[in-house]
């Protein structure tokens, strides 16, 4: 691996660790929204349920991102980080900087999307 790619991976790992902590903090912040007691008139109860629903949706998104981040950190440690799961080619540097947990190059993402459309 060349020096620039190694520096990129180091930068991405630091970003992944920061993002991981942000997602964990986000989950912790949502805990209160999920345990709100439902009370009051129908309007209050409806608002509480709506808030809880939004918190659950946000929680699922954060959990998904945490799994992807943890998997990317595992790939960094194993030495397979930055390799497209579809094409086997290196993932573009700009793509890794933008989405450091990505598993696919642009070409791999397009291929996967076209395959889904074909079988949908």
Order of alpha helices (4+ residues) and beta strands (2+ residues): alpha-alpha-alpha-alpha
